[in-house]
Amino acid sequence: MLSRSREAFGEVAKRLGEEVFLTDNELFEILRTRCRKNYGESRPSALSPNDKLSVAVMMKTEFHASNGQIRRMLKLPDQLIRELFP
């Protein structure tokens, strides 16, 4: 329920033209839910390399995740993240 409320507040903020920035814990819970639903894996760091790249783009575009958050949650190298999101 908490996760749904967080996503609902995010949708309201988007409609108002505001950007939503989540803490690591908030983002990780949403990420785990989406990974379980879309990829059948509850640990984002256990996704395949291609799936990790798709999730990284989703994190950046939908949730304005920082490069550090993407690195920590998906266990991707800094070099790769800097190439994806300069």
mmCIF file of the C-alpha atoms, coordinates in Angstrom:
data_MODEL
# 
_entry.id   MODEL 
# 
loop_
_atom_site.group_PDB 
_atom_site.id 
_atom_site.type_symbol 
_atom_site.label_atom_id 
_atom_site.label_alt_id 
_atom_site.label_comp_id 
_atom_site.label_asym_id 
_atom_site.label_entity_id 
_atom_site.label_seq_id 
_atom_site.pdbx_PDB_ins_code 
_atom_site.Cartn_x 
_atom_site.Cartn_y 
_atom_site.Cartn_z 
_atom_site.occupancy 
_atom_site.B_iso_or_equiv 
_atom_site.pdbx_formal_charge 
_atom_site.auth_seq_id 
_atom_site.auth_comp_id 
_atom_site.auth_asym_id 
_atom_site.auth_atom_id 
_atom_site.pdbx_PDB_model_num 
ATOM 1  C CA . MET A 1 1  ? 0.000  0.000   0.000   1.00 0.00 ? 1  MET A CA 1 
ATOM 2  C CA . LEU A 1 2  ? 2.839  2.370   0.871   1.00 0.00 ? 2  LEU A CA 1 
ATOM 3  C CA . SER A 1 3  ? 4.456  1.752   -2.510  1.00 0.00 ? 3  SER A CA 1 
ATOM 4  C CA . ARG A 1 4  ? 1.196  2.503   -4.323  1.00 0.00 ? 4  ARG A CA 1 
ATOM 5  C CA . SER A 1 5  ? 0.781  5.742   -2.388  1.00 0.00 ? 5  SER A CA 1 
ATOM 6  C CA . ARG A 1 6  ? 4.305  6.806   -3.279  1.00 0.00 ? 6  ARG A CA 1 
ATOM 7  C CA . GLU A 1 7  ? 3.681  6.140   -6.958  1.00 0.00 ? 7  GLU A CA 1 
ATOM 8  C CA . ALA A 1 8  ? 0.351  7.984   -6.794  1.00 0.00 ? 8  ALA A CA 1 
ATOM 9  C CA . PHE A 1 9  ? 2.037  11.051  -5.278  1.00 0.00 ? 9  PHE A CA 1 
ATOM 10 C CA . GLY A 1 10 ? 4.619  10.843  -8.029  1.00 0.00 ? 10 GLY A CA 1 
ATOM 11 C CA . GLU A 1 11 ? 1.884  10.847  -10.668 1.00 0.00 ? 11 GLU A CA 1 
ATOM 12 C CA . VAL A 1 12 ? 0.259  13.900  -9.078  1.00 0.00 ? 12 VAL A CA 1 
ATOM 13 C CA . ALA A 1 13 ? 3.591  15.723  -9.032  1.00 0.00 ? 13 ALA A CA 1 
ATOM 14 C CA . LYS A 1 14 ? 4.163  14.900  -12.713 1.00 0.00 ? 14 LYS A CA 1 
ATOM 15 C CA . ARG A 1 15 ? 0.747  16.272  -13.623 1.00 0.00 ? 15 ARG A CA 1 
ATOM 16 C CA . LEU A 1 16 ? 1.598  19.476  -11.788 1.00 0.00 ? 16 LEU A CA 1 
ATOM 17 C CA . GLY A 1 17 ? 4.843  19.742  -13.747 1.00 0.00 ? 17 GLY A CA 1 
ATOM 18 C CA . GLU A 1 18 ? 7.105  18.976  -10.792 1.00 0.00 ? 18 GLU A CA 1 
ATOM 19 C CA . GLU A 1 19 ? 9.921  16.469  -10.737 1.00 0.00 ? 19 GLU A CA 1 
ATOM 20 C CA . VAL A 1 20 ? 9.931  13.676  -8.197  1.00 0.00 ? 20 VAL A CA 1 
ATOM 21 C CA . PHE A 1 21 ? 13.155 12.683  -6.443  1.00 0.00 ? 21 PHE A CA 1 
ATOM 22 C CA . LEU A 1 22 ? 13.115 9.568   -4.277  1.00 0.00 ? 22 LEU A CA 1 
ATOM 23 C CA . THR A 1 23 ? 15.405 8.411   -1.511  1.00 0.00 ? 23 THR A CA 1 
ATOM 24 C CA . ASP A 1 24 ? 17.390 5.212   -2.033  1.00 0.00 ? 24 ASP A CA 1 
ATOM 25 C CA . ASN A 1 25 ? 14.970 3.215   0.102   1.00 0.00 ? 25 ASN A CA 1 
ATOM 26 C CA . GLU A 1 26 ? 11.893 4.521   -1.715  1.00 0.00 ? 26 GLU A CA 1 
ATOM 27 C CA . LEU A 1 27 ? 13.406 3.963   -5.134  1.00 0.00 ? 27 LEU A CA 1 
ATOM 28 C CA . PHE A 1 28 ? 14.667 0.497   -4.221  1.00 0.00 ? 28 PHE A CA 1 
ATOM 29 C CA . GLU A 1 29 ? 11.209 -0.662  -3.112  1.00 0.00 ? 29 GLU A CA 1 
ATOM 30 C CA . ILE A 1 30 ? 9.636  0.544   -6.354  1.00 0.00 ? 30 ILE A CA 1 
ATOM 31 C CA . LEU A 1 31 ? 12.476 -0.996  -8.332  1.00 0.00 ? 31 LEU A CA 1 
ATOM 32 C CA . ARG A 1 32 ? 12.085 -4.376  -6.604  1.00 0.00 ? 32 ARG A CA 1 
ATOM 33 C CA . THR A 1 33 ? 8.358  -4.396  -7.336  1.00 0.00 ? 33 THR A CA 1 
ATOM 34 C CA . ARG A 1 34 ? 8.857  -3.537  -11.004 1.00 0.00 ? 34 ARG A CA 1 
ATOM 35 C CA . CYS A 1 35 ? 11.666 -6.065  -11.447 1.00 0.00 ? 35 CYS A CA 1 
ATOM 36 C CA . ARG A 1 36 ? 9.565  -8.806  -9.876  1.00 0.00 ? 36 ARG A CA 1 
ATOM 37 C CA . LYS A 1 37 ? 6.600  -7.921  -12.091 1.00 0.00 ? 37 LYS A CA 1 
ATOM 38 C CA . ASN A 1 38 ? 8.464  -7.368  -15.385 1.00 0.00 ? 38 ASN A CA 1 
ATOM 39 C CA . TYR A 1 39 ? 11.427 -9.735  -15.110 1.00 0.00 ? 39 TYR A CA 1 
ATOM 40 C CA . GLY A 1 40 ? 10.487 -12.292 -12.446 1.00 0.00 ? 40 GLY A CA 1 
ATOM 41 C CA . GLU A 1 41 ? 13.489 -11.293 -10.338 1.00 0.00 ? 41 GLU A CA 1 
ATOM 42 C CA . SER A 1 42 ? 13.186 -9.486  -6.998  1.00 0.00 ? 42 SER A CA 1 
ATOM 43 C CA . ARG A 1 43 ? 16.852 -8.446  -6.833  1.00 0.00 ? 43 ARG A CA 1 
ATOM 44 C CA . PRO A 1 44 ? 17.624 -5.715  -9.366  1.00 0.00 ? 44 PRO A CA 1 
ATOM 45 C CA . SER A 1 45 ? 21.341 -6.518  -9.219  1.00 0.00 ? 45 SER A CA 1 
ATOM 46 C CA . ALA A 1 46 ? 20.590 -10.086 -10.416 1.00 0.00 ? 46 ALA A CA 1 
ATOM 47 C CA . LEU A 1 47 ? 19.067 -8.965  -13.731 1.00 0.00 ? 47 LEU A CA 1 
ATOM 48 C CA . SER A 1 48 ? 20.761 -9.739  -17.032 1.00 0.00 ? 48 SER A CA 1 
ATOM 49 C CA . PRO A 1 49 ? 23.058 -7.006  -18.420 1.00 0.00 ? 49 PRO A CA 1 
ATOM 50 C CA . ASN A 1 50 ? 20.496 -5.979  -21.069 1.00 0.00 ? 50 ASN A CA 1 
ATOM 51 C CA . ASP A 1 51 ? 17.686 -5.842  -18.512 1.00 0.00 ? 51 ASP A CA 1 
ATOM 52 C CA . LYS A 1 52 ? 19.877 -3.737  -16.204 1.00 0.00 ? 52 LYS A CA 1 
ATOM 53 C CA . LEU A 1 53 ? 20.367 -1.207  -18.996 1.00 0.00 ? 53 LEU A CA 1 
ATOM 54 C CA . SER A 1 54 ? 16.599 -0.992  -19.620 1.00 0.00 ? 54 SER A CA 1 
ATOM 55 C CA . VAL A 1 55 ? 15.959 -0.569  -15.908 1.00 0.00 ? 55 VAL A CA 1 
ATOM 56 C CA . ALA A 1 56 ? 18.663 2.101   -15.662 1.00 0.00 ? 56 ALA A CA 1 
ATOM 57 C CA . VAL A 1 57 ? 17.002 4.126   -18.415 1.00 0.00 ? 57 VAL A CA 1 
ATOM 58 C CA . MET A 1 58 ? 13.611 3.698   -16.721 1.00 0.00 ? 58 MET A CA 1 
ATOM 59 C CA . MET A 1 59 ? 15.073 4.821   -13.382 1.00 0.00 ? 59 MET A CA 1 
ATOM 60 C CA . LYS A 1 60 ? 16.580 7.924   -14.974 1.00 0.00 ? 60 LYS A CA 1 
ATOM 61 C CA . THR A 1 61 ? 13.566 8.931   -17.063 1.00 0.00 ? 61 THR A CA 1 
ATOM 62 C CA . GLU A 1 62 ? 10.685 8.065   -14.743 1.00 0.00 ? 62 GLU A CA 1 
ATOM 63 C CA . PHE A 1 63 ? 12.221 8.653   -11.314 1.00 0.00 ? 63 PHE A CA 1 
ATOM 64 C CA . HIS A 1 64 ? 15.095 11.083  -12.008 1.00 0.00 ? 64 HIS A CA 1 
ATOM 65 C CA . ALA A 1 65 ? 17.499 8.693   -10.305 1.00 0.00 ? 65 ALA A CA 1 
ATOM 66 C CA . SER A 1 66 ? 21.022 9.930   -9.850  1.00 0.00 ? 66 SER A CA 1 
ATOM 67 C CA . ASN A 1 67 ? 23.936 8.091   -11.426 1.00 0.00 ? 67 ASN A CA 1 
ATOM 68 C CA . GLY A 1 68 ? 24.959 7.048   -7.915  1.00 0.00 ? 68 GLY A CA 1 
ATOM 69 C CA . GLN A 1 69 ? 21.572 5.505   -7.197  1.00 0.00 ? 69 GLN A CA 1 
ATOM 70 C CA . ILE A 1 70 ? 21.683 3.578   -10.464 1.00 0.00 ? 70 ILE A CA 1 
ATOM 71 C CA . ARG A 1 71 ? 25.220 2.359   -9.714  1.00 0.00 ? 71 ARG A CA 1 
ATOM 72 C CA . ARG A 1 72 ? 24.332 1.237   -6.183  1.00 0.00 ? 72 ARG A CA 1 
ATOM 73 C CA . MET A 1 73 ? 21.058 -0.499  -6.996  1.00 0.00 ? 73 MET A CA 1 
ATOM 74 C CA . LEU A 1 74 ? 22.003 -2.218  -10.227 1.00 0.00 ? 74 LEU A CA 1 
ATOM 75 C CA . LYS A 1 75 ? 25.680 -2.816  -9.379  1.00 0.00 ? 75 LYS A CA 1 
ATOM 76 C CA . LEU A 1 76 ? 26.823 -1.257  -12.652 1.00 0.00 ? 76 LEU A CA 1 
ATOM 77 C CA . PRO A 1 77 ? 30.342 0.138   -13.180 1.00 0.00 ? 77 PRO A CA 1 
ATOM 78 C CA . ASP A 1 78 ? 30.795 3.933   -13.030 1.00 0.00 ? 78 ASP A CA 1 
ATOM 79 C CA . GLN A 1 79 ? 32.289 3.974   -16.535 1.00 0.00 ? 79 GLN A CA 1 
ATOM 80 C CA . LEU A 1 80 ? 29.170 2.433   -18.068 1.00 0.00 ? 80 LEU A CA 1 
ATOM 81 C CA . ILE A 1 81 ? 26.839 4.777   -16.200 1.00 0.00 ? 81 ILE A CA 1 
ATOM 82 C CA . ARG A 1 82 ? 28.846 7.833   -17.298 1.00 0.00 ? 82 ARG A CA 1 
ATOM 83 C CA . GLU A 1 83 ? 28.614 6.630   -20.904 1.00 0.00 ? 83 GLU A CA 1 
ATOM 84 C CA . LEU A 1 84 ? 24.853 6.134   -20.641 1.00 0.00 ? 84 LEU A CA 1 
ATOM 85 C CA . PHE A 1 85 ? 24.121 9.365   -18.769 1.00 0.00 ? 85 PHE A CA 1 
ATOM 86 C CA . PRO A 1 86 ? 26.894 11.926  -19.293 1.00 0.00 ? 86 PRO A CA 1 
# 
